[in-house]
Amino acid sequence: MTTFTLERTQVVEAPLERAWTFYADPHNLELITPPWLRFTIEQAPDELAAGSLLLYRLRLFGVPIRWLTEIRSWRQR
């Protein structure tokens, strides 16, 4: 099985605590994902942390995809 790593940095014009609270709630992913991907969370914890697993589905070019993500590192800077 091939493993891919995706790392992203995003600058948000908001106080750190407010942004951290928003991103720590995995259900907010549906709010920030483009609607054309039809992103839906199937299973996620109430709050993200290292070791969290998220199971979700989306459609890419009309093809249904089920995706499992593991949060391997989670730290507030």
Secondary structure, DSSP 8 states (H G I E B T S, - for coil): ------------SS-HHHHHHHHHSGGGHHHHS-GGG--EEEE--SS--TT-EEEEEEEETTEEEEEEEE-------
